[in-house]
Amino acid sequence: MAKVAFLGLGVMGFPMAGHLVKKGGHEVTVYNRTAAKAKAWAEQFGGRVAATPAEAAKDQDFVMACVGNDDDLRAVTTGADGAFAAMKSGAIFVDHTTASAEVARELDAAATKAGFAFIDAPVSGGQAGAQNGVLTVMCGGSDADYAKAEPVIASYARMCKLLGPAGSGQLTKMVNQICIAGLVQGLSEGIHFAKQAGLDVNAVIDTISKGAAQSWQMENRHKTMIDGKYDFGFAVEWMRKDLSICLAESRRNGASLPVTALVDAFYAEVEKLGGRRWDTSSLLARLER
């Protein structure tokens, strides 16, 4: 059992912190910007609530975070009452936010200077993966720090891997989102084409999903897409945030991402249709206007 703090109790963080208690058996303290959410979590899982990130992080072995973006992450780490000022020597900060590789390297340097460790560890698997404790976790950091943190992360992970030094986890998450963007657009166009051709779309997908066209998106989203229902997971506005990180990084490293840029523009059209909170499979909606 370890002493763990968890900062950020959104749709991902709330169940992840719960698994630390229920599956991991850890002693957990939580912080959330909206205090009522932290209180609700404590009532459900029995952990302790802290008023600030610094209070949550004090004397903890591990501090986990899952917040919105780079600015939110800086606020809970190096901002006023941030966790970094309170962390003890030898502790490990594990960041599950999908953020830039740049901020990961920045916070790793700050942590090293202060005498504790930092691991960037963005996740994939969505709300369902968090609730079921089967997330994929992509990590950047040192071998020694990862070895200590992995058993704790395992409370909510099905797959966890160290990909390289600080920033590598975030870069890997960018690859993940780039691949998903292209897959969802391809599936959307395929379903749209099948409808226009007068085919039995469910029969088509049942057939081709047994071959090379198969994907997680096809298996888990085709039925709701055919029905025009888009309330089943990762929101368009969150995907656009992630793709903006990918495109910004590509401008730094020289990668060419023409399809990713195009799909991001398509998601902007979905937002104009009122779909900011629709799930990412809603790319089909812009084809069926």
C-alpha positions in Angstrom: 0.0 0.0 0.0 1.2 3.5 -0.9 0.1 7.0 0.1 -1.3 8.5 -3.1 -2.8 11.9 -4.0 -5.0 12.3 -7.1 -5.5 15.8 -8.6 -8.5 16.2 -10.9 -11.7 14.2 -10.7 -13.3 14.6 -14.1 -14.8 11.8 -16.1 -11.4 10.0 -16.2 -9.9 11.0 -12.9 -12.9 10.2 -10.7 -13.0 6.4 -11.5 -9.2 6.2 -11.8 -8.8 7.5 -8.2 -11.5 5.1 -7.1 -9.5 2.1 -8.5 -6.5 3.2 -6.5 -8.6 2.5 -3.4 -10.7 -0.5 -4.5 -8.2 -2.4 -6.6 -4.9 -1.1 -5.4 -5.7 -0.8 -1.7 -3.9 2.5 -1.5 -4.5 5.3 1.0 -5.8 8.1 -1.3 -6.2 11.8 -0.9 -8.0 13.8 -3.6 -8.2 17.3 -4.8 -10.6 18.8 -7.4 -11.1 22.4 -8.5 -14.9 21.9 -7.8 -14.9 20.8 -4.1 -18.3 19.2 -4.4 -16.9 16.6 -6.8 -14.1 15.7 -4.3 -16.7 15.4 -1.5 -18.8 13.1 -3.6 -15.7 11.0 -4.5 -14.8 10.6 -0.8 -18.3 9.6 0.1 -18.2 6.9 -2.5 -14.7 5.6 -1.9 -13.7 6.7 1.6 -10.6 8.7 0.9 -9.5 12.0 2.2 -10.3 15.4 0.6 -7.7 18.2 0.4 -8.4 21.9 -0.2 -5.4 22.6 -2.4 -3.0 20.5 -4.6 -0.3 21.3 -2.1 -2.2 20.0 0.8 -3.1 16.8 -1.2 0.6 16.3 -2.2 2.1 16.7 1.3 3.9 13.6 2.5 2.6 11.4 -0.4 4.6 8.7 -2.1 2.9 9.3 -5.4 0.9 12.2 -6.8 -1.3 11.5 -9.8 -2.9 14.2 -11.9 -5.5 14.2 -14.7 -6.6 17.7 -15.6 -7.6 19.5 -18.8 -4.6 21.0 -20.6 -1.1 22.5 -20.2 -2.3 25.6 -18.3 -4.4 23.5 -15.9 -1.4 21.2 -15.3 0.8 24.1 -14.5 -1.8 25.5 -12.1 -1.9 22.3 -10.0 1.9 21.7 -10.1 3.9 25.0 -10.1 1.0 27.5 -9.6 -0.2 29.0 -6.3 -0.7 26.2 -3.8 0.6 23.8 -6.4 1.7 20.3 -5.6 5.3 20.7 -6.5 6.0 23.0 -3.5 4.8 20.4 -1.1 6.1 17.1 -2.5 8.7 15.2 -0.4 12.1 14.2 -1.7 12.0 10.9 -3.5 8.2 11.1 -4.3 6.9 10.5 -7.8 4.5 12.8 -9.7 2.6 10.9 -12.4 0.7 13.1 -15.0 -2.2 11.5 -16.8 -3.2 14.7 -18.6 -3.0 14.7 -22.3 -0.7 17.7 -22.7 2.2 18.8 -24.7 5.6 17.1 -24.7 7.0 20.6 -24.0 5.2 21.0 -20.6 6.2 17.4 -19.7 9.9 18.2 -20.1 9.4 21.5 -18.3 7.8 19.9 -15.3 10.3 17.0 -15.3 13.1 19.6 -15.0 11.3 21.4 -12.2 10.8 18.1 -10.4 14.4 17.0 -10.8 15.6 20.3 -9.4 13.3 19.9 -6.4 14.4 16.4 -5.6 11.5 14.2 -6.8 10.5 12.4 -10.0 8.1 13.2 -12.8 6.5 10.7 -15.3 4.3 11.9 -18.1 1.7 9.2 -18.5 -1.3 10.1 -20.8 -4.0 7.5 -21.1 -6.2 6.0 -23.9 -9.4 4.1 -23.5 -11.9 6.8 -22.7 -14.4 7.0 -20.0 -15.4 3.4 -20.3 -11.7 2.3 -20.0 -11.3 4.5 -16.9 -14.5 3.1 -15.3 -13.5 -0.5 -16.0 -9.8 0.0 -15.0 -8.5 -1.1 -18.4 -6.7 2.0 -19.7 -3.6 2.0 -21.9 -1.0 4.2 -20.3 2.0 5.6 -22.3 4.8 6.8 -20.1 7.9 9.0 -20.3 10.5 9.0 -17.6 13.4 7.1 -16.1 13.5 3.3 -15.8 13.9 3.4 -12.1 11.0 5.8 -11.5 8.8 3.9 -13.9 9.5 0.6 -12.1 8.2 2.2 -8.8 5.2 3.8 -10.4 4.0 1.0 -12.6 2.4 -1.2 -9.8 0.4 1.8 -8.7 -0.7 2.7 -12.2 -1.7 -0.9 -12.7 -4.8 -0.2 -10.5 -6.5 1.2 -13.5 -4.4 0.1 -16.5 -4.6 -2.9 -18.8 -1.5 -1.9 -20.6 1.3 0.3 -19.3 4.7 0.9 -21.0 7.7 3.1 -20.7 8.4 4.7 -24.1 11.5 6.8 -23.3 12.6 9.9 -21.4 10.3 12.7 -20.3 7.9 13.7 -23.0 7.8 10.3 -24.7 4.5 9.4 -23.2 2.9 12.6 -24.6 4.5 12.0 -28.0 3.1 8.5 -28.0 -0.4 9.8 -27.1 -0.1 12.1 -30.1 0.6 9.1 -32.4 -2.5 7.4 -30.8 -4.8 10.4 -31.6 -3.4 10.8 -35.2 -4.2 7.1 -35.9 -7.7 7.4 -34.4 -8.5 10.5 -36.4 -7.8 8.8 -39.7 -9.7 5.6 -38.6 -12.9 7.4 -37.6 -12.9 9.5 -40.8 -12.5 6.3 -42.9 -15.2 4.5 -41.0 -17.5 7.5 -41.4 -17.0 7.6 -45.2 -17.4 3.8 -45.5 -20.8 3.9 -43.6 -21.9 6.9 -45.6 -21.0 5.2 -48.9 -22.7 2.0 -47.9 -25.9 4.0 -47.1 -25.8 5.9 -50.4 -25.3 2.6 -52.3 -28.4 1.1 -50.7 -26.6 -1.6 -48.9 -27.6 -3.2 -45.6 -25.0 -1.3 -43.6 -25.1 -3.6 -40.5 -24.5 -6.6 -42.8 -21.7 -4.9 -44.5 -19.9 -4.0 -41.3 -20.5 -7.5 -39.9 -18.7 -8.9 -43.0 -15.8 -6.5 -43.4 -15.1 -6.4 -39.6 -13.8 -9.9 -39.9 -11.1 -8.8 -42.3 -8.4 -6.2 -42.7 -10.8 -3.3 -42.2 -11.5 -4.3 -38.6 -10.7 -1.7 -35.9 -11.8 -0.9 -32.4 -13.8 2.0 -33.8 -15.6 -0.3 -36.1 -16.4 -2.8 -33.5 -17.5 -0.3 -30.8 -19.1 2.6 -32.7 -20.6 1.4 -36.0 -24.1 0.6 -34.6 -24.4 4.0 -32.9 -23.1 5.8 -35.9 -25.6 4.1 -38.2 -28.4 5.2 -35.7 -27.0 8.7 -35.7 -26.3 8.7 -32.0 -23.2 10.4 -30.8 -23.2 10.3 -27.0 -20.8 7.4 -26.4 -17.4 8.6 -25.3 -14.6 11.1 -26.1 -16.0 14.5 -27.0 -15.2 16.4 -30.2 -13.9 19.4 -28.3 -11.4 17.2 -26.4 -10.3 15.5 -29.6 -9.7 19.0 -31.2 -7.6 19.9 -28.2 -5.5 16.8 -28.7 -5.2 17.3 -32.4 -4.0 20.8 -31.9 -1.2 19.4 -29.7 -0.3 17.0 -32.5 -0.3 19.7 -35.2 1.8 22.0 -33.0 4.3 19.3 -32.3 4.5 18.5 -36.0 5.4 22.1 -36.8 8.3 21.7 -34.3 9.6 18.3 -35.5 8.8 18.6 -39.2 6.3 15.8 -39.5 3.8 16.0 -42.3 0.2 15.4 -41.1 -2.1 16.3 -44.0 -4.9 13.9 -43.0 -4.8 14.9 -39.4 -5.1 18.6 -40.3 -8.0 17.8 -42.6 -9.8 15.7 -40.0 -9.3 18.5 -37.5 -11.0 20.9 -39.9 -13.9 18.3 -40.3 -14.3 18.3 -36.5 -14.5 22.1 -36.6 -17.5 21.6 -39.0 -19.1 19.2 -36.5 -18.7 21.8 -33.8 -20.6 24.3 -35.9 -23.4 21.7 -36.2 -23.7 21.9 -32.4 -21.5 18.8 -31.8 -18.8 20.1 -29.4 -19.9 17.5 -26.9 -20.8 14.7 -29.4 -18.3 11.8 -29.4 -15.6 11.6 -32.0 -17.6 9.2 -34.3 -19.8 12.2 -35.2 -17.6 12.8 -38.2 -20.4 10.9 -40.0 -22.9 13.7 -39.1 -21.1 16.2 -41.4 -21.5 13.8 -44.3 -25.2 13.4 -43.7 -26.2 17.0 -43.4 
